[in-house]
Amino acid sequence: MNNIVEKKTMYDTVMQQFNKTADAIKLDSEIRKILEATTNEIVVHFPVKLDDGKIKIFTGYRVQHNNVLGPYKGGLRYHPSLDIEDARALAMWMTWKTSLAGLPYGGAKGGIQLDPRDYSLSELERISRRFTYALGDNIGPEYDIPAPDVNTNEQTMAWIADTYMSTKSASERSRSKHVVTGKPVGSGGLEGRDRATGFGVFLNIKLWYQSKNESLKGKTFIVQGFGNVGYWVSHFLSGEGAVLIGVQDAHATLYHKEGIDVVDLHNHCKPRKGSIKGFNGAKEISAADFFGLDCNILIPAAMGNQITSANAYKIKANLVAEGANGPTDAEGEAILLNKDIIIIPDILCNSGGVIGSYFEWLQNRNGEIWHLEEVMSKLEKKMTEVFRKVESIVKEGNIDWRSAAFILAITRIETAYKQRGIFP
């Protein structure tokens, strides 16, 4: 008898979420067939010369799920575990996320299967540029617009934009700047794009507490992942008087009951490729104890499928705010909901990034320059509007937040198909 339990993937999770919603809203059966499939799946194998002169072949992916609402949009991640199935799941989540936010975008995702820690900066530049060249016209400013994701950043986007623009004629180059978002401000990037995702997670938490007539002052929180999202959400929460008591990344798990200084931890991580290990302002504890820490708010801001049936029962927080994409699998979610723990789902909670990307895309497209105060004000207004719409569905239907967000997102896409029809 085979006792091996097959590990659930992110694709399993997203399909369970989709099917649950499709059943709940009685989604048109023909539209359901379209949405459960991806439109395009691109796999490229490309050679790069490393610093030691040797050639290595890398594998890159770009999955385009659906573009009925507008151009494909989604991040590129550099991670050793990335495969085509992960890219499918992440692309589908992007479709729901952009629809929920009311943006004129569809969903895509991709990246390269590698650990960036294994390569020098010059090697990463050559890898990024060669990947862009290999993708060719599978990306484009009015077709598919990548952005930063796990282990990629504004520097990666600058390389990609420059490479893509270099393949165009001189007269077309300036019109191709918005092929990617998340660029450095000096290269057409948006002020505030770096903090947009983390700010969105923070704002959703703040709005949820406000709906209960509570403030964030004195609330304790723990964060899994202290990269861009984990840092910025911690920065904004601590600024409102919340207390960071636990942090976990791939290298260490830290705990300090009296509070961890966010600025000190960030400064510690900078010269250590983002690692929190060795930080003096907290004690290191077992990774297995992280989810069981006694706190008000848990923010998973690392990788997918982190909260599962194996650890969900340990969670003591009364609010889980999903900073990562797909951090909670279906079994883990069922346990949390049974414990009356509120989950603000990824497609709502971390959508500040794609909303910020939309602003950058508009800025480049229209030849404008938006300043930080304007960007943050627009972002807060947009995210508050989406939060309120989801909140009203939660209250009207007496359902959980993920179900409400998915119902709104998928209903919008169903409406678009019904209005447009299928060609020919």
Disulfide bonds with the S-S distance in Angstrom:
none
